[in-house]
Amino acid sequence: MMISCIKKLVLLLLLLISITIEAQDITTKLTDKQHFQVSYSSKLDPITINMMHAWIIRIENNKQQAVLNAEISVDGGMPAHNHGLPTHPQVTKNIGEGNYLLEGMKFHMGGWWQVTISIVDGNVSDSVTFDLNL
């Protein structure tokens, strides 16, 4: 009986670990209302605590066409600690072909972070939240 419980516990732990690993690897997502597909890549790889860095944000519409002139804002924080980002990241450059330079990213402690990217393209607005476990 004890061995059966231990096996179940080990399987549960493996499942939780695989879910956590998958959540960390998601760098492309559909927005909440599915108007856009958004991806990010960090210029700091791996993302390191207490290091200022930049991201490249790529935005496509639901027809897989690059969104060329979006208005983008970024917010985030640690839900478990009830605080926001220690910086105010801003899109500083439209690189072209649906790519935007986001500067001023920083995470000051390890743990679960959420970064929400809000997009306005003409009269369409939507947002997406990425989970990061650092």
N, C-alpha and C positions, 0 to 999 in steps of 0.2 A: 504494500500500500504506500509506504514512504517513498519507494523508488518511483512509483507512478506519479506521485505529486511532484517530485523533483524533476522528472521528465517534462511534465506539463509546465512547470515554472521555467525551465530552460527554454522550451519552445516559445513561451510567451516573451521571454527576454530577447530571444533572437528576432521575433517578429517586431518588437518595439525598436530594436536597433536598426533593422532594415527600413522601417518607416522613417526613422530619424535620418538615416543616410539618404534616402530618397528625397526627403523634404529639403535637405541641404543642397542637393544637386539641381533643383528646379531653378533655372535661370530664364525660362521662357514661359509665359502664361497668357491666357486670355484675360481681358479685363472683365470686371464684374458683370457688365451688360453685354459682353461679347462684341463690342464695337471694334476693339483693337487687339492685336497680339503684341506683347511687349517683351523684350528680352534685355538683359543687362550683362555686361562683362566688366569685371573690375580690372583696372590697370595694375592693381596690387594683387598678386596671385602667389600664395593664398592671402586672403584678407587677414590682416594682422591687427590686433588690438592696439589702440593709441597711435595709429599711423594715418595721417591725412592721405587721402587717395581720391582718384577720379574713376567714374564709371562711364562706359559708352552705353547709351540707351538706344535701342532700335525699336521703332514703332511701325507697324503695318496695319492697314485697315482690314476689315473682314473679307476683303477680296484679295488679300495677300499683296497689296500694293503699298509701297513706302508712303508714309505720311510725312509730307515735306515741310510743313510750316506749323507744327503743333505748338501750343502753349503748354508748358510742362511745369508742374510744381511737385515738390518732394517733401514728405513728412515721414516721421517714424518714431520708433522708440522701443522700449522694453516693457511689454504689457505686464509681466510678472513683477516689475519694480515700479510701475506707474510713472515712468519718466520718458521724456522724448530724447531725440538725438542731441548730442552735445554741440553740434554745429548746425548751420543752416545751409544745407547743400542747394546749389543753384545750377540750372542749365546755363552754361556760359557761351555755348557755341552750337550752332546748327551746322554739323559737319557735312550734311547732304545725304541724299538717298535714304532718308528716314532715320539717320543716325544723329545723336545729340550728345554733346559732352557735358556730363554732370560732375561738377567739382565741389570739393568741400565735404566729402564723405569721411566720417570717422566714427568708430565704435570704441568707447572708452572702457568697456569691461566685457568679460566673457559671459555667454548665456544666449537666450533666445531674443532675437531682435526682429522687428517687422519694419519694412520700408514700403511706404505707399507712394505710388507714382500716379498723379492725377493728370489727365490729358484733356485738352480742348482743341478740337479741330473743326473750325467753322462753327456750326450749331450743334455739334456732337461732343458730348463730354462723358468721360468714363474714368475709372481708376482700377488699379490692380495693386495687390499687396503681396510682397515677397517675404517669406520667412527665412531667416538666417540663424544658424546655431553656431556661435563663435566660441 
